[in-house]
Each structure stands twice: as structure tokens, then as C-alpha cells.
């Protein structure tokens, strides 16, 4: 179920406060985010963030295309495992040759 329109988008208050502090002080460091459910705002464009995915922080540079999405969409929490079948097929072929 989606969020009510009269409430507006969700942005963690501490994240927004920290971003304004970094912007005012003109600090270009990464802002670390644990809250992946916050929405990327127009004001965040050009900002550098590190989003935690449960294992490590993933660097994120906010562009205009990312506005309106959530921070969690840019840091995957699961690994993509590819070529599992190819490795198994290679093992089977080695056993057949012997």
C-alpha cells in the first residue's frame, strides 16, 4: 500500500538536517545513510551519499534521474549469482572424459 499524498514523501529528519549542514559548510564528504526508505529530493541533486546495504556502504552520486526514487533502490542487498550452471557443466564434462 502506498503512502498518503497529504503526508508527502518520507525523508528521515536527521538525514535532511545533516545534508543541509554539509551544504551550508560546503563540505564535499560522503553522507552515510542507514535509512534506505528515504526518498531522494530535488535538493539532494549533486550530493554524495553512502548507502548501507547490510554488508558495506555503496557510493551514490545523486543526479536528476534519481529524484523521486528511494535510496534503497541503488544499493542491492543480494548478490547476483551468474554462471552457476556453466561451472557445473564444466565439472560434468571433466568427469565424462576420464
Phi and psi in degrees as a GROMACS rama.xvg file:
@    title "Ramachandran Plot"
@    xaxis  label "Phi"
@    yaxis  label "Psi"
@TYPE xy
-84.2678  166.779  UNK-2
-78.3299  146.387  UNK-3
-64.745  142.127  UNK-4
-69.1584  -30.4095  UNK-5
-71.1319  -20.1258  UNK-6
-78.3959  -28.0384  UNK-7
85.4541  -177.252  UNK-8
-77.6018  155.715  UNK-9
-93.2566  124.6  UNK-10
-136.004  129.059  UNK-11
-61.5685  130.186  UNK-12
-61.2604  -41.4762  UNK-13
-67.295  -33.7686  UNK-14
-65.3894  -46.7058  UNK-15
-64.0076  -40.4704  UNK-16
-64.6447  -43.1406  UNK-17
-65.0219  -40.4063  UNK-18
-63.7123  -42.7221  UNK-19
-63.6444  -37.2666  UNK-20
-63.6988  -45.6123  UNK-21
-64.7395  -37.8703  UNK-22
-68.6258  -42.2685  UNK-23
-67.2444  -39.1399  UNK-24
-82.5288  -5.58984  UNK-25
57.3215  46.2715  UNK-26
-97.357  129.964  UNK-27
-101.724  25.0201  UNK-28
-76.7112  163.442  UNK-29
-75.9249  142.684  UNK-30
-100.554  122.036  UNK-31
-83.0802  132.908  UNK-32
-122.869  127.673  UNK-33
-99.7711  -24.5301  UNK-34
-85.474  103.641  UNK-35
-85.6972  -8.55253  UNK-36
-89.1673  -1.50549  UNK-37
-73.3169  148.686  UNK-38
-94.1923  143.195  UNK-39
-76.0946  123.719  UNK-40
-97.915  166.91  UNK-41
-61.7408  -32.3121  UNK-42
-68.7831  -21.2143  UNK-43
-80.6219  -6.47558  UNK-44
-61.9018  129.735  UNK-45
90.8239  -2.42968  UNK-46
-87.4872  155.583  UNK-47
-109.436  126.991  UNK-48
-130.372  155.684  UNK-49
-122.09  117.205  UNK-50
-102.866  129.317  UNK-51
-83.6898  129.903  UNK-52
-109.308  12.013  UNK-53
103.297  -16.8701  UNK-54
-125.776  -43.8767  UNK-55
-152.048  171.466  UNK-56
-92.4063  136.512  UNK-57
-112.3  128.534  UNK-58
-69.2409  141.125  UNK-59
-142.257  123.236  UNK-60
-105.808  121.697  UNK-61
-83.5818  125.463  UNK-62
-116.022  177.101  UNK-63
-65.6373  -28.0736  UNK-64
-68.1524  -23.2238  UNK-65
-91.2401  -4.48284  UNK-66
-67.4354  133.857  UNK-67
95.9538  -14.8016  UNK-68
-89.7112  168.844  UNK-69
-95.8335  153.69  UNK-70
-62.5967  -29.9884  UNK-71
-67.3687  -18.7179  UNK-72
-71.9167  -16.7591  UNK-73
-104.484  -1.11283  UNK-74
-129.036  104.267  UNK-75
-74.361  141.782  UNK-76
-99.6445  -8.39703  UNK-77
-123.53  147.423  UNK-78
-83.736  144.244  UNK-79
-87.9211  117.424  UNK-80
-103.492  112.597  UNK-81
-115.742  162.504  UNK-82
63.1683  24.6293  UNK-83
-66.03  -42.153  UNK-84
-69.0936  -33.7398  UNK-85
-65.47  -39.7361  UNK-86
-65.725  -41.3501  UNK-87
-66.2497  -38.7835  UNK-88
-64.8559  -37.4504  UNK-89
-65.0263  -39.508  UNK-90
-65.1679  -40.0281  UNK-91
-65.8325  -40.0235  UNK-92
-65.7762  -35.8291  UNK-93
-66.049  -39.4437  UNK-94
-69.4016  -34.3084  UNK-95
-70.0017  -33.2085  UNK-96
-69.907  -29.384  UNK-97
